[in-house]
Amino acid sequence: MEEIAEELAKNQRAISVTEFFERNKHLLGFDNKQKALLVCVKEAVDNSLDACEELGHMQERQKQPVTLPEITVEVKTTSDNYQLLDEKQNVAQMMVSKSMFTLIFEGKSQEKQMRGGRVSFDFNNVRFDISDSNDKLVVLMNGKQLTMRKNAPIFLIRVLDNGPGLLSSKMPDIFGRMLYGSKFQGMKQNRGQQGIGIHSAVLYAQLTTGKPAKVISKIKSAKKAKMMKIEINIAKNEPIVVEEADTDFPYESGTQVELEIEGIYVSGSKGLDEYIRRTALINPHANIIYINPNGERIVYKRLIDKLPVEPIPIKPHPHGLELGIFTRILKDSSQRTIVSALSEELSRVSRPIAEQVVKSVGLDPKKKPQEVSREEANSLLKALQSLQLMKPQTDCLSPIGVEELETGLKKQFSPEFVKAIQRKPEVYRGMPFQIEVAVAYGGKITSERATLMRYANKIPLLFDAASCALTKSFTEIDYTRYGIKAENRIPLLPAVFVIEITSVWVPYTNESKNAVASYPAIIKEIKLALQELIRNLSIFLSRKHRSAVFQERINLFEKYGIELAYYLSELTGIEEGKIKKKIDELLEKRKDEIKLNVEQSLDTSEVVSNKVESDMSRGKEEEE
Amino acid sequence: MIMADSSPALSKKKRLEVLENIGKEVYQHIEKMENPYLTITTRGLSNVKYDKESRTIKLGESVSKRYFLNTGHVRKFTQTMAVAALSKNLIENDKHTSLRSAFYQIRRTIPGTKIDIVDDQTETNKSIEDLELISDLTREQLNINANKNGAVAGEVIIEDRGDLIDWSKLGSGGWAIPSNVEDIIFKKVDAKFVLYFEKSTMFERANEDKAWKKLHCVIISSQGQATRGIRRLLQRLSREHNLPVYVLTDADIWGVYIYSAIKFGSITLAHVSDKLALPEAKFMGLTVEDIEKYDLKRHLIKFKDVDIERMKQIRNYDWFKNSKEWMAELDKMEKLGAKVELDAFTAKGLSFITEKYLPEKLKEGKFLD
């Protein structure tokens, strides 16, 4: 986002925000309508979870009872959606929800109810007449009939939380100003940092349906909640509050966002249901109620009554800084000299180091940080990065936790085996990060091949798997070394693997933020974690195999025992039942020996019957 | 050494006792909570040796134990017990069964499973051989017979289960040799020697020509390897009536081994060599010399890889390795690099073999030993 912000700042006069959005929507994840629906839900859910956790952590600090997250996500289709064409030229958009008609023409939208099978719109002398005869709609523009082409349907997204709520004075800016809040405020692991910002979702809604965002928010001290319908003035990048009212709210505090967007709902591994499922898995401290477009109500109950550890904001470490952020740090700094700005705003840069660096690039140590040019900043940064500095502190992270991961997996899959591994924090390019992995085997998982669930800062990554460091590490493991069959380096097991990277700054491959960049330090950590995990899984699998083989052998001897009893009875005249009982006794008595034989034969992977064959081998020539 | 002509063999009571004891022993293991086992002499080339004194192949000392509580053994163990039970039943009721029928009599599915006690006849055949080793009783003594194979003709009268049979009055087919010849009684034997053919086609030729009458002999044939019945019959004719036995096979390594099995016994049946081997047997032909002498060279069939491979194995058998005569013959055969079948004689006239070859060979009296 930072790069985009700069880009935007530079080009603000040249092009409008809308144009910029249009040009860059592939970067933001709006390039297809299936992804767009997901991205909008994700933005709202991430904000809600972050807000709830912030409230909880604040309550913890103030030694108050902690409110745990309650999130409701509802997604439903509201309207049919048509493009209106004149001689194959796209002229307007029409949305129909029962008898309500919405028309968008030249960026303006109007909403009207159809009465007596007719409805008309007037946009500055351009007149639309819509009539419904025998369930067939006819649209005339200034008397000329238009062709109607059905488009992706319109969805209403509603996300409700019991977070701290928003001050009504801040609401318009938060939802209605692009890049609001992108001023540099230190580095802290959270979900929102990963996203494109809720305002992008609001803008997308506005561009596809012409509908404003409807936000209801209540803070604890207020009696009533505030409802606002917020639009973005695209030309000025300013919020417009089109409607405002006081209303009721289900929680003491919290926020509810409603967006209407054009989208496509799909099921499967890249669909909305899966996204929510994976979100619930990684947030076992949240109660999540999800109502999908089919009207199914899916409840993911809270499994752990404990918030994740609060992440601590840290100052950026020079080794991980990019020029854009660095210049903004200098601009926003309240320090009076460049030397104090460097030593105060950055981590592991002492005053002597700052002085040395400033001197080395020939700058006046007393120069105001706000007056440092882009070129000067560049030389400063290069000089800083060429120094051997202490690694940044790593206690700033809030990983999921072994118990949390295992509990989530147990609840969702009722697996035969579950295991999570948490690595110690490490550093890539001056950025602290931490890897957690987990596996669930069997139970409700019935697929032949293992599934990989990727997460970054507790957000599920559903797209761009192929270019992601998490996938790469996963497929670079030689599973056959652990006695696990694999196909194209994916284990052939009914299993779900989880890989999560937690960092104050997750390095994504691009702005759609679905794939983690392949830094060697990150890949190394993931592989070490996976190796330990798979060793554990492998031990479980071989135990399982052993007990199956043992049971098989006991069954085999039991079955042949029935026959043996019969033949011995024929030979000796002793009663068959008596012999059978003795054989059963024998099997029971020698159970341990049989078990030991299983262990030995599996350990040396020697095939018992082969050995026997050679003992009993016969000459090649055979009579009769 | 010679024990088998004490026919009828072991008494019914004694044989039943042997089988019962096998069962009792296994049951005792179970009672003592031991892993039940059977001790079986190892079969195969590794455990046979050539006994110079008797000039037969004998089974060695090496034994292996077959355990019930062993996944690799349990099936064979059970099969052997099944055969023992079957055999006991047959002996008790004075019934005999064939190898094929034995398979069907034993075959059954273990209740509640998909496991059949035996899947094909090779399994019962092997179990029967195992039981022979465990019980020291022959298959015939266990009342299990092979299928009839081979025919005999000549001026001989025998009694078989009360029927008198004249081998000279049985038309073109001759008398079909049963697998158990233990109980037949020779009433009259009017012959100077016995002639064994590898090929039934040659037997038919000789029988049609009444060669047995002209040459005053008994003619016997099988198709391929001589069965136990044929070998026992050859042995009895030789031992009980002092008849020399001459073997006539194709001029190839497989023919040599047919002779070898008749004379020294076979590797797989080394445990019954006493009752089957016939060290007095002589090899009449076809020799490599015969090929030259009777101008059969244009009927040569080039050796294949399997022929050469088999040749190597046979050269290594102790009972050939130490015979200069045989090594020389095998050298010649190898040098020729091709074989000739007995049937090649028919190219020289249908009765060439009986009218020319056999009389000349007998007159010459030169046989490989």
Interface residues (C-beta under 8 A of the other chain):
Chain A: R553 L556 F557 K559 Y560 I562 E563 L564 Y566 Y567 L568 E570 L571 T572 G573 I574 I579 K582 I583 E585 L586 L587 K589 R590 E593 I594 N597 V608 S609 N610 K611 V612 E613 D615 M616 S617 R618 G619 E621 E622 E623 E624
Chain B: L19 E20 I22 G23 K24 V26 Y27 I30 E31 M33 N35 P36 I40 T42 R43 G44 L45 S46 V48 S64 R66 F68 L69 N70 T71 G72 H73 V74 R75 K76 F77 T78 M81 A82 A84 A85 K88 N89 L99 I110 P111 G112 T113 I115 I117 N125 K126 A146 N147 N149 Q225 A226 T227 R228 Y257 A261 S266 I267 T268 L269
